[in-house]
């Protein structure tokens, strides 16, 4: 479970930023696209809930921050150091990677694909062949040229039988991809290098996410392919610490547990970034204190009125309200006998006071989630969706029906075993709130509750990968297409969940580019997930970004966070 449990954790960043969507499979569109380009995915709201609240008194800016002239510092939960796209160990690795690499295409604030390294593309009338036209004179961060050969190499590498990351390129069914993966072919039939600036790929079946999936980051064939041998990808781990990318910044130094240092990339296709140095401060500590003392320039907080008023009182920060395209959930260990029963999962949903945990405790800075989609998604619906409003009596009845009877000590039992929930969470205020409320909720239901909290997120991921848990708190990265919020239910990420109907609908939703048809399919998928609860949906977040009032040109995308605007940031 290395794959997307880590990348699905991007929202757990403490006091940091949303830099990117899924690190491996986001992309975009072009001004010169063909008429056969898949329908755009409009959103229901702008990236921010309202305008920026400007700093009221920059004279209050701490001396520490005043003294910085060419460096911006942001807080980030400690990444693992796997900064190569498609090989991340956590979502925090993806945040680092999003500064080091630029995709072929990206999306704008409405989810519409737009050019990045590819200046345009064409899509065949049958929606099977995608042809990308690269910009001229593209270079990697080491000064070497980027050509169509690098794009073809990247797509080919992701079909290697040894690849076990979270890229969805193989799910597109590239013509000849399976033959290559099985070692029956030395190249992939559907991938064609037409000339140094043009590359095409042909699929075996239409897929609405193909443009964004294929249009992700490009790996240097000269660097990442130098030692490539089919079936052997371990060598790439040695290259993580010295990435060669295409992004606005280059990695200068990574000090685990302390910081990630970047320096501006003079070969960036849009020109060298305006701020020479960028630092992720990864040391454990109080985010509020770091912002207040000027040790960091940017942080995120729950959008409670208390937090907003407190931030206003600082005087030197701009405040930007923001609702990200994400959802939170409790990952369920479906390999544990008790949790295999849908009634038990539904009982937990009814028995947890999610309104108190995620909304009331955050002074309204959030909403309860019941489906794997963000409210700002064009596919979002509440039609036919069970809200699972807090109802302990309903929860008890379901547990009774499932055969879990209250024992002499008040804990439910079945076949001689007690009903126990071993919960894993990250060390933060939200986890403390969850544990406090859940402890009372589960006690009332007759469930033994055993919480475990991790200061190190990577340690939490390892624990989940080992299967020693019942519930674990996570949140998705920024979601562009509705399929992004569903992939974990069909790719084996949620162990123990294998529903052919879900997979059939998922494939059907990707097989058409008709927006209204897709909406109906996703409505059915959301209803199915809402009933079966392969995970227990928890919340949508409302956030505020607070940042040094000297920072200019900061902007936020609901799908790509602040990454698109970062190269233009500068300190006034």
C-alpha positions in Angstrom: 0.0 0.0 0.0 2.9 2.3 -0.6 1.1 3.9 -3.5 -1.6 6.4 -2.9 -2.2 6.1 0.8 0.8 8.3 0.9 -0.2 10.5 -2.0 -3.7 10.6 -0.6 -2.4 12.2 2.5 -1.4 15.5 1.0 -4.1 17.3 2.9 -2.6 16.4 6.3 0.2 19.0 5.8 0.6 20.9 9.1 0.5 24.6 8.4 1.6 24.2 4.9 0.3 24.6 1.3 -1.5 22.7 -1.3 1.0 22.6 -4.1 -0.4 20.1 -6.4 -3.0 17.6 -7.1 -2.1 13.9 -7.4 1.5 14.1 -8.2 1.5 11.4 -10.8 -1.4 11.9 -13.0 -2.5 15.5 -13.4 -2.4 17.3 -16.7 -4.2 19.6 -19.1 -5.2 21.1 -22.5 -4.3 23.6 -25.2 -5.4 26.6 -27.1 -4.8 24.6 -30.3 -6.6 21.5 -29.2 -8.8 19.6 -31.6 -12.6 19.6 -31.6 -12.4 16.1 -30.1 -10.9 17.1 -26.8 -12.8 15.7 -23.9 -15.3 18.0 -22.3 -13.9 20.2 -19.6 -14.7 19.7 -16.0 -16.3 22.9 -14.7 -16.3 23.6 -11.0 -19.0 25.0 -8.8 -17.0 27.7 -7.2 -14.0 29.9 -7.4 -10.8 28.9 -5.7 -11.2 31.2 -2.8 -14.4 31.7 -0.8 -13.8 35.5 -0.8 -11.1 38.0 -1.5 -7.9 38.4 0.4 -8.0 40.2 3.7 -4.9 42.5 3.4 -2.3 42.9 6.2 -3.2 45.9 8.2 0.2 46.9 9.6 3.3 45.5 7.9 5.5 47.4 10.4 4.6 44.6 12.8 6.5 42.1 10.6 9.1 40.3 12.8 12.7 41.2 12.2 13.5 37.6 11.2 11.1 37.9 8.2 12.1 41.5 7.4 15.7 40.4 6.9 14.9 37.9 4.2 15.2 39.4 0.8 15.5 36.5 -1.6 14.1 33.6 0.4 10.5 32.4 1.1 9.9 29.8 3.8 6.9 27.5 4.1 6.0 24.8 6.6 5.6 21.2 5.5 5.3 17.9 7.3 8.5 15.9 6.8 8.7 14.3 3.4 10.5 10.9 2.9 13.0 12.1 0.3 11.5 10.2 -2.7 11.2 13.2 -4.9 11.1 11.5 -8.3 7.6 11.7 -9.9 5.7 8.5 -9.9 7.9 7.1 -7.1 6.7 9.2 -4.1 6.4 7.6 -0.7 4.0 10.3 0.6 2.0 13.2 -0.5 4.6 15.5 1.1 7.2 14.1 -1.4 4.7 15.2 -4.1 4.6 18.7 -2.7 8.4 18.9 -3.0 8.3 17.3 -6.5 5.7 19.8 -7.7 8.4 22.5 -7.5 11.0 20.3 -9.2 8.9 19.2 -12.2 6.4 20.7 -14.6 3.8 18.5 -16.4 3.1 18.5 -20.2 -0.3 20.0 -19.4 -2.0 21.4 -16.4 -5.5 22.8 -15.6 -6.8 26.2 -14.9 -9.0 27.4 -12.0 -12.1 25.8 -13.7 -10.4 22.5 -14.3 -10.0 23.1 -18.0 -6.7 21.7 -19.4 -4.1 24.3 -20.5 -0.6 24.1 -22.0 2.5 23.6 -19.9 5.5 21.8 -21.5 3.2 20.8 -24.3 2.1 23.9 -26.3 -0.7 22.0 -28.0 -2.1 18.6 -28.7 -4.5 16.8 -31.0 -7.0 14.0 -30.3 -8.2 11.6 -33.0 -11.9 11.5 -33.9 -12.2 8.1 -32.2 -10.6 9.5 -29.0 -7.9 6.9 -29.1 -4.8 8.7 -30.3 -3.3 11.7 -28.4 -0.5 13.7 -30.1 1.5 16.1 -28.0 3.4 19.0 -29.5 6.2 20.2 -27.2 7.5 23.7 -26.9 10.8 24.5 -28.6 14.0 24.7 -26.6 12.8 23.0 -23.5 15.5 22.0 -21.0 15.9 19.9 -17.9 17.3 21.5 -14.8 20.8 20.3 -15.7 20.7 22.2 -19.0 20.1 19.1 -21.2 17.4 19.3 -23.9 13.9 17.8 -23.4 12.5 16.0 -26.4 9.8 13.6 -27.4 12.2 10.8 -26.6 12.0 11.7 -22.9 8.2 11.7 -23.0 8.1 8.3 -24.7 10.7 7.0 -22.2 8.5 8.2 -19.2 5.4 6.4 -20.5 7.4 3.3 -21.2 9.0 3.2 -17.8 5.6 3.3 -16.2 4.7 0.1 -18.0 7.7 -1.8 -16.6 6.7 -5.0 -14.7 8.6 -3.8 -11.7 6.8 -0.5 -11.4 4.5 -0.4 -8.4 3.8 3.3 -7.9 0.5 5.2 -8.2 0.6 6.3 -11.9 -2.6 5.5 -13.8 -0.9 5.4 -17.2 -1.2 1.6 -17.4 -4.9 1.8 -16.6 -5.3 3.7 -19.9 -4.6 0.5 -21.8 -2.0 1.9 -24.2 -1.8 -0.3 -27.3 1.0 -2.8 -26.8 1.5 -1.7 -23.2 0.6 -5.1 -21.7 2.9 -7.0 -24.1 5.8 -4.8 -23.0 4.9 -5.3 -19.3 4.9 -9.1 -19.8 8.2 -9.0 -21.6 6.8 -10.0 -24.9 7.9 -6.8 -26.7 10.9 -4.6 -26.5 8.9 -1.4 -27.0 5.3 -0.3 -26.7 3.5 -0.3 -30.1 1.1 2.5 -29.3 3.9 5.1 -28.4 5.3 6.9 -31.4 8.1 9.5 -31.5 7.2 11.5 -34.6 9.9 14.1 -34.4 11.9 15.7 -31.6 9.0 17.9 -30.6 6.1 15.5 -31.4 5.0 12.3 -29.7 1.8 10.3 -29.9 0.2 7.5 -28.0 -2.7 5.3 -29.0 -5.1 3.6 -26.6 -7.1 0.4 -27.0 -10.2 2.1 -25.6 -11.4 5.7 -24.9 -10.7 7.1 -21.5 -11.9 10.6 -20.3 -8.9 11.0 -18.1 -6.3 10.1 -20.7 -5.3 13.7 -21.5 -4.5 14.6 -17.9 -3.0 11.3 -17.1 -0.6 11.2 -20.1 0.1 14.9 -19.6 2.0 14.5 -16.4 5.7 15.0 -15.5 8.5 14.1 -17.9 11.6 12.2 -16.8 14.9 12.7 -18.5 15.8 9.6 -20.5 19.5 10.5 -20.3 19.4 10.7 -16.5 16.7 8.3 -15.3 17.1 5.9 -18.2 20.9 5.7 -18.2 20.9 2.5 -16.1 17.4 1.3 -17.0 17.0 -2.4 -17.5 13.6 -4.0 -17.9 12.3 -5.4 -14.7 14.8 -3.5 -12.5 13.8 -0.1 -11.1 15.6 -0.1 -7.8 18.3 2.1 -9.3 15.9 5.0 -9.4 15.9 5.2 -5.5 19.6 6.3 -5.8 18.5 9.2 -7.9 15.9 10.6 -5.6 18.3 12.8 -3.7 19.6 14.5 -6.9 16.5 15.0 -9.1 16.8 16.4 -12.6 13.5 18.1 -13.4 11.7 20.8 -15.4 10.1 22.8 -12.6 10.7 26.4 -11.4 13.2 25.2 -8.7 16.1 22.8 -8.3 16.8 20.8 -5.2 19.7 22.4 -3.3 19.6 20.3 -0.1 17.4 18.0 1.8 18.0 17.7 5.6 15.5 15.0 6.9 13.5 16.3 9.8 14.6 19.9 9.3 14.2 21.4 5.8 14.2 21.1 2.1 16.1 23.9 0.3 15.5 24.9 -3.3 17.2 27.3 -5.7 15.6 28.9 -8.8 16.0 27.0 -12.0 17.5 29.2 -14.7 16.2 26.7 -17.3 12.6 26.9 -16.3 10.5 27.2 -19.5 8.7 30.3 -18.2 11.9 32.0 -17.1 13.8 32.0 -13.9 11.5 32.4 -10.8 11.5 35.9 -9.2 12.6 34.6 -5.8 16.0 32.9 -5.8 15.5 30.6 -2.8 12.6 28.6 -1.4 12.6 26.5 1.8 10.3 24.0 3.2 10.7 24.1 7.0 10.0 20.5 8.1 10.9 20.6 11.7 8.3 19.6 14.2 6.8 22.5 16.1 4.0 25.0 16.6 2.9 26.3 13.2 1.3 29.3 14.8 4.5 30.2 16.6 6.6 29.8 13.4 4.3 32.2 11.6 4.1 34.7 14.5 7.9 34.8 15.0 8.5 35.2 11.2 10.3 31.8 10.9 7.9 30.9 8.1 6.1 33.1 5.6 3.1 30.9 4.8 0.8 28.6 6.8 -2.8 27.2 6.6 -5.3 27.0 9.4 -8.9 25.9 9.8 -11.2 28.8 8.8 -12.7 29.3 12.3 -13.7 32.8 13.2 -11.3 32.6 16.2 -8.4 31.8 13.9 -9.3 34.5 11.4 -9.5 37.1 14.2 -6.3 35.9 15.7 -4.6 36.2 12.3 -6.0 39.7 11.8 -4.5 40.8 15.1 -1.0 39.9 13.9 -1.3 42.8 11.4 1.5 41.6 9.0 -0.2 38.7 7.3 -2.6 38.5 4.3 -5.5 36.1 4.9 -7.0 34.1 2.0 -10.1 31.9 2.6 -10.0 28.7 0.6 -12.1 25.6 0.0 -10.0 22.8 -1.5 -11.2 20.1 -3.9 -10.7 17.3 -1.4 -12.5 15.0 1.0 -11.5 13.4 4.3 -12.1 9.8 5.3 -11.3 7.1 7.7 -9.6 4.2 6.0 -11.1 0.9 7.1 -9.1 -2.3 7.4 -11.5 -4.5 5.4 -9.3 -7.5 6.0 -10.3 -7.5 9.7 -13.3 -9.8 10.2 -15.6 -7.4 12.0 -15.1 -4.7 9.4 -15.9 -6.9 6.5 -19.5 -6.6 7.5 -21.2 -3.6 5.9 -23.5 -3.3 8.8 -20.6 -2.7 11.2 -19.2 0.0 8.9 -22.6 1.7 8.7 -22.9 1.4 12.5 -19.6 3.3 12.9 -20.9 6.0 10.4 -24.1 6.4 12.4 -22.3 6.1 15.8 -19.6 8.8 15.2 -20.8 12.3 15.9 -19.1 13.7 12.8 -20.9 17.0 13.0 -19.4 17.6 16.4 -15.9 16.4 15.4 -15.5 18.1 12.1 -17.8 21.0 12.1 -18.8 22.2 15.5 -15.3 21.7 17.0 -14.0 23.8 14.1 -16.5 26.6 14.5 -18.1 25.7 11.3 -14.9 25.5 9.3 -15.9 22.4 7.5 -18.8 20.2 6.5 -19.7 16.5 6.9 -18.8 14.3 3.9 -20.8 11.3 2.7 -19.4 10.6 -0.8 -15.9 10.5 -2.4 -16.2 13.9 -4.1 -15.7 17.5 -3.2 -18.7 19.9 -3.1 -16.9 22.0 -5.7 -16.8 19.2 -8.3 -19.2 19.3 -11.2 -20.1 15.7 -10.4 -21.1 16.3 -6.8 -24.6 15.3 -5.7 -26.6 14.7 -2.6 -29.4 12.9 -4.5 -30.0 9.4 -3.0 -27.2 9.9 -0.5 -27.6 8.7 3.1 -26.3 11.5 5.4 -25.7 9.1 8.2 -26.7 11.7 10.8 -25.6 10.9 14.3 -27.9 8.2 15.6 -26.4 5.9 18.3 -29.6 3.9 18.5 -29.5 3.1 14.8 -25.9 2.2 15.2 -26.6 -0.2 18.1 -29.4 -1.8 16.2 -27.1 -2.5 13.2 -24.4 -4.0 15.5 -27.1 -6.2 17.0 -28.2 -7.3 13.6 -24.5 -8.1 12.8 -24.3 -10.4 15.7 -22.3 -8.2 18.1 -24.0 -8.5 21.5 -23.1 -6.5 24.6 -21.0 -8.5 27.0 -20.8 -8.5 30.8 -18.2 -5.7 30.8 -20.2 -3.5 28.3 -18.1 -4.4 25.3 -19.8 -6.1 22.4 -18.7 -9.7 21.6 -19.1 -12.2 18.8 -17.7 -15.7 18.6 -15.7 -15.1 21.8 -14.0 -11.9 20.4 -14.5 -8.4 21.6 -15.4 -5.6 19.1 -12.3 -3.4 19.2 -11.3 -0.4 17.0 -7.6 0.3 16.8 -7.4 3.9 15.4 -4.4 5.6 13.9 -4.0 9.4 13.5 -1.4 12.1 13.1 -0.3 14.3 16.0 -2.4 17.4 15.7 -5.4 19.2 17.2 -7.9 17.6 14.9 -6.8 14.1 16.0 -7.2 15.1 19.7 -10.7 16.2 19.0 -11.5 13.0 17.1 -10.2 10.8 19.9 -12.0 12.7 22.6 -15.4 12.5 20.9 -14.9 9.0 19.4 -14.0 7.6 22.8 -17.4 8.7 24.2 -19.3 7.6 21.0 -17.7 4.1 20.9 -18.2 3.6 24.6 -21.9 4.2 24.2 -22.0 1.7 21.4 -20.1 -0.9 23.3 -16.9 -0.8 21.2 -13.5 -0.9 22.7 -11.5 2.1 21.4 -7.7 2.0 21.2 -6.3 5.2 19.7 -2.6 5.5 18.6 -1.1 8.8 17.6 2.0 9.4 15.4 4.2 12.5 15.4 5.9 11.2 12.3 3.5 10.8 9.4 5.8 8.3 7.5 5.6 6.0 10.6 1.8 6.2 10.5 1.9 5.1 6.8 4.2 2.2 7.6 1.8 1.1 10.3 -1.1 1.1 7.9 0.9 -0.7 5.3 1.6 -3.4 7.8 -2.1 -3.9 8.4 -2.0 -3.3 12.2 -5.1 -1.0 12.4 -8.8 -0.8 12.1 -9.4 2.9 11.2 -6.9 5.5 10.1 -7.5 9.2 9.3 -6.5 10.4 5.8 -7.6 13.0 3.3 -7.2 13.1 -0.4 -4.9 15.3 -2.4 -6.5 18.0 -4.6 -8.9 16.3 -7.0 -9.4 17.4 -10.6 -11.6 14.9 -12.2 -14.3 12.9 -10.2 -12.5 9.7 -11.1 -9.6 10.9 -9.0 -11.6 10.5 -5.8 -12.6 7.0 -6.8 -9.3 5.4 -7.9 -8.4 4.0 -4.5 -11.5 1.8 -4.6 -10.6 0.1 -7.9 -6.8 -0.1 -8.0 -6.4 -2.4 -5.0 -5.4 0.4 -2.6 -8.2 -0.3 -0.3 -7.4 -3.9 0.5 -10.4 -6.2 0.9 -12.6 -4.1 -1.4 -13.3 -5.7 -4.7 -16.7 -4.9 -6.1 -17.1 -5.8 -9.8 -20.1 -3.4 -10.1 -18.0 -0.5 -8.8 -15.3 -1.3 -11.3 -17.8 -1.6 -14.1 -19.2 1.9 -13.4 -15.8 3.4 -12.9 -14.7 2.2 -16.3 -18.0 3.4 -17.8 -17.4 6.8 -16.4 -14.1 7.1 -18.1 -15.3 5.6 -21.4 -17.3 8.7 -22.4 -16.6 12.4 -22.8 -20.2 13.4 -22.5 -20.4 15.5 -19.3 -24.1 14.8 -18.5 -23.6 11.1 -19.1 -20.6 11.1 -16.8 -22.6 12.9 -14.1 -25.3 10.2 -14.1 -22.6 7.5 -13.8 -20.8 9.2 -11.0 -24.1 9.7 -9.1 -24.6 6.0 -9.2 -21.0 5.4 -8.1 -21.4 7.9 -5.2 -24.6 6.2 -4.1 -22.8 2.8 -4.1 -19.9 4.1 -2.1 -22.2 5.8 0.3 -24.1 2.5 0.9 -21.1 0.1 1.1 -18.7 2.5 2.9 -15.4 0.9 1.7 -14.1 3.9 3.7 -16.0 6.1 6.2 -16.3 9.5 4.8 -15.6 12.3 7.3 -15.4 15.9 6.2 -14.7 18.7 3.8 -12.4 21.4 5.0 -12.6 25.2 4.9 -9.2 26.7 5.2 -7.5 30.0 5.5 -4.0 30.7 4.2 -2.0 33.3 6.1 1.1 34.7 4.5 3.7 37.4 4.9 2.1 40.6 3.6 5.3 41.3 1.6 4.7 38.3 -0.7 3.3 39.5 -4.1 1.5 37.6 -6.9 0.3 34.7 -4.6 -2.7 33.0 -6.2 -4.5 29.8 -5.4 -6.1 27.2 -7.7 -8.8 24.8 -6.4 -6.9 22.0 -8.3 -3.3 22.9 -8.2 -3.0 24.9 -5.0 -0.4 27.7 -5.2 2.2 25.9 -7.4 1.2 27.7 -10.6 1.7 31.1 -9.1 4.8 30.3 -7.0 7.4 31.1 -9.7 6.0 34.7 -9.7 6.2 35.2 -6.0 8.5 37.9 -4.7 9.0 39.9 -1.5 8.1 43.5 -1.9 
